[in-house]
Amino acid sequence: MPNQEYLDARRRSERIASEVSPPRFYVEKAVEVRASREALENTPLLRTVLKMVEERGDPLGHGVSHVRKVAVDAGALVLIETGSRLGPEKRGRYLLLAQLAGLLHDIRRQEKDHALKGAEEAAVILAEFDLSEGERAAVVQAIRNHEAFKPEVPLEDPSLQVLSDALYDADKFRWGPDNFTETLWSMAAPFDIPVSVLVQNFRRGMESIRRIMDTFRTPTGREYGPDFIARGLEIGERLYRELAELYGVA
C-alpha cells in the first residue's frame, strides 16, 4: 500500500496532467484506437491472455493498466500502418498479433534482460493457441525487440515487421504522460524510496526520456511519439518544480 507521501505526489502529477492537453494521437487517430480497444475487449483469445496477465500481478509498475494501453496502441498503429494494403481478414490477424505482443511484452519485467526472457516465456504460452509457426515467431521476436536503447533484430518475415515496430512505439508512448502519472510511482513504491530522493534524480530521468524521442520506428510513431514525450516532459517539469519547492531540493 503506497504511503501518504506517494499518494500526495501522485495526485499532484494527475492534477498537472489533467491541465495538459491529451496526446494528438488519441484525437487524430481516435477511430483506429477505438477499433483496437473494441477488439481487445471482444476477442476471446485476448481476454484469456489478459486474464493470465492479471493473475500475475503488477511487475515493477508495468501491470495490467500498462499492458492494456500498449496492446490497444500497438493494435491501432498496425491498423494505421497497414491501411488499405491488406484485406480485412489479414488486417484483423495483424491486429490480433500486435495485441498479443502488447499483452505479453512485459511478462518477465522484474528480471534482468526482461525482453529476452519475456520472449522465451511468450513462445511457451503462445504454443497453446491456434497460431501458425510464423505468427508465433513474429510475436516472440517483437517482444524481444521492444527494449529501449538496445539493438533490434529484423523479423524473419519482413511483411510482419510492422508488429515489432508497432509494439516498440506503443510501449514508448508510455514514456509520455503515463510515466509521471502511473509508472514512476508504481515502480518506486515497492522500494519505499522517499519522494525527496526521487526529486533529486528527476532531471536525470527526464534526460533519458528525451533520448527516446528519436527512436520511434513506424512512420506513425515518428509523427506522434515525440508529442507524447513532449507532453510527458511538460508534466514532469511542472511536477519537479512543485516537489522541489515542497522538499527544499535545489
N, C-alpha and C positions, 0 to 999 in steps of 0.2 A: 504494500500500500504506500503510494508516494506521500512524503511528509508535506506539511503545510507550506514550507518554503518552495517546494517544487510546484505545488498546486497554484500558488500565487504567481510564480514566474510563468507558468503555462497559461494562466488566464490573461496575463499581460500580453503574451505572444498572440493569443487568439483575438484579443481586442484589437491589437495593431493590425493583424491580418485582415480583420473584418473591415478595416479602413482602407485597405489596398484593393484595387480592382482585381478580379479573378484573371488568371492567365487567358490570353486571347484564344488559345486552343479550344477551350471549353465553350467559347462564344461562337467562334467561326467554324468549328467542326462539331457542333452540337449534334447534328444528325448522325454522324458516324459514332460518336461517343454513346449516344442513346441506343443505337443498334447493337453496339458491343455489350453494353450493360444488360440489355434485354436477353441477349444470347447467353451471357454468363448466368443469369438468373433462371433461364428456362431450359437449359441443356442438361439432361440427367447426368451425363459423364462429368461435366464440370461441377455440378452440385456434389457429386460423390467425392471428387478430388478436393473441393473446398472444405467439405466436412472433415476429411482426413487432416487437412492443414489446421483447421480449427482445433482439433483434438490434440495437436502438438503444442499448442500454446503460442507464446509471443517471444521468439528468439531474438534477444537484444534489440528490441524496438522495431523489428521487422515482422510483425504478426499479421493477423487477418486483414486489418484495415489496409496495410501496405500492399499485400499481395492482391487484394481485390482491385485496388487502384491501378496497380501495374498491369493486371490482366485486362482490365477494361481499356486502358490507354494503349496497350500493345495491340489489342484487337482493333481498336479504332484506327491506329496507324496502319495496320495491314489493310483494312478496308480502304483507306485513303490511297495508299501506295499502289494497290492492285487495280483500283478503279474499274474501268470497263474492259481491261485487257484479259480478265478471267471471266468465265461463265459463272453464274450464280452458285452452282454446286461446288466448284473448285474454290471459289472465293470464300464460301462458307466453311470449307475444310481448312483453309489457311487461317481463318478467324479462330476456329476451334484449336488449332495447333498453337497459335500465338497465345491464346488464353491459358492453355495447359502450361506453356512455358512460364507465363506470368504467375500462375498459382504455385508452381513448384520451384521457382528460381532460388528462393531463399530457404529451402527446406533444411539445409545444414548451415544456416547463417552463423551459428555460435562457434563454428570450427574454423581453424586455420585453413586457407585455401578453400573457402566455402563454395566458390563457384564450381571448382573441380569435384569436390566431394558431393555437392548437390547434384551435379550432372550424373555422377555414378549412381546415386540413390534413385534419381528420377528414371534412369534406364531400367532399374528393377521394378519400380512402380508401374511404369508405362507398359511393361511386358504383360501386365494383367488386362490391358484394354485392347479394344479392336482397332488397332492402328497398324499400318504397314511398317515394314522394317525401315523404309526410307523416312517415313513420318516420325517414327520414334527417334531415329538418328538426328533428324533436324531439330527436334525439341531439346534433346540432350546437348547437342552442340551449341544451341542458342544459350542454354543455361551456362554452359562452360565459358561462353564469351561475354557474360554480362558484367563482369567486374570492371570497375573504373581503373584507368591508368595501367591496364595490362594488355599485352598483345592479343589481338583476336585472330582466330583461325578460321579462314573462309569455310563455309559449309561445303560438304561433298557434292551436294546438288545445288548449283548456282541459282536455280529457279526458286529455291526456298530460302535464299539468303535474307530476304525481307523479314523472315521470322526472327532471326538473330538480331538484325538491326533494330527492329521494332521493339523487341524486349529490352535491349540496351537503352534505347531512348525513353521508353516508358518508365523504366527504373530510374533513370537520371532526371526525369521530370520531377521526381520526388525530392530532388536536391533543391527545389524551389521553396515555395511556402511551407510545404509539409515538413521540411527539415526543421523549421523553427516552431511549428505548432504541434508536432507529434514526435518525430523521430528523436530529436535531441533529448527530450525529457524521458522518453521510454527507454533510450539506451543508457542514460546516466543514472536513472532512479535506482536500478538494482544494485549499483555500486555505492549508493548513498554519497555521491560526490557533492560537496557543498556548492550551492549556486555561485557563491563568491569565487570559487576556484574555476568554475565553468566560464564565468565572465572574464577572468584573467586570460583565458585561452580563446576567447571568442574571435578575436581578429585573425588569429592563425587559421582557425577553422573556416572563416569566410574566404580567406585567400585560396584554400583548397577548393571551395565551391566555385570560385571564379574560374579556376583552371578547367572545370568541366564544360564550360561554355563552348569550347572549340572541338568537343569530341563527339557531338551528336552524329548519327550515322545515316539516317534516312533523310531524303530531301525535306520531308515534313518536320522531322526532328530538328534539322538545321534551321528551319524557318521559325519554329515555335519554341524550341528548347531554350535559347538564350532569354526569351521573355519570361519563362518560368524562373530561371535563375535570377534575373534582374529583380523580379518581384520578391523572391525569397530574400535576396540581399537587402532590399529596402526594408523588409520586415526585420531582418537580423540587425541592421544598423540602428534602427529605431529602438529595438529591444535592448541592444547593447547600451545605448545611451541611458535608457531608463534604469537598467540594472546596475550600470557602473555608478550612477549617481546614488542609487539606493545603498549599494555596498561599499561605497567610497573607493572604487577602483579607478586609478588614474588612467 
